[in-house]
């Protein structure tokens, strides 16, 4: 069974600072990996996904993530935080050949300090 | 744009009531999913469907059932609501394939008293 660990339930950064949200997965075969964002009282929106085409994946709103097989990680970064980035972020995994749903991490609440 | 809609944003029900949560997608997606979201637990899969009248249990199906009579519509049913089913319920849809993006509805916040 696969699992996802997001380190830090809350992360606080200053506006303009680097955003780093950590995600590690547990799977014997590199899975497909996803980052979703959830703004207050809304559903989830895809930020980016890794499907093995390239290890550095660029997403919407200036976010990117790098797949590192040796570290079983898929950390999300953004060079300069903006107040509008305040939201809940979820890392999710799905097995290659999987026919069921996504397995989600517990989420990281990103707080932007002015 | 893909659109996934859910019949209610907020629902208040009493213990023992039968509850129906409806989800409709407009992109002819084969796959549809129901998740439950709780603080500190992330999202957990309740049921999913890969075709009309087909359904599969997810990680936490106990106390729930589903119905998919039409391709665009996927219903979650709480046969006898209990207070521990108070939660946010999210529906999603996708094309076939594990790499395909799942598109989420806005969610239904259910309170069971």
Interface residues (C-beta under 8 A of the other chain):
Chain A: X9 X32 X34 X36 X41 X42 X43 X44 X45 X46 X49 X51 X90 X92 X94 X95 X96 X97 X98 X99 X100 X101 X102 X103 X104 X105 X106 X107
Chain B: X4 X33 X35 X40 X41 X42 X43 X44 X45 X48 X50 X56 X58 X90 X92 X98 X99 X101 X102 X103 X104 X105 X106 X107
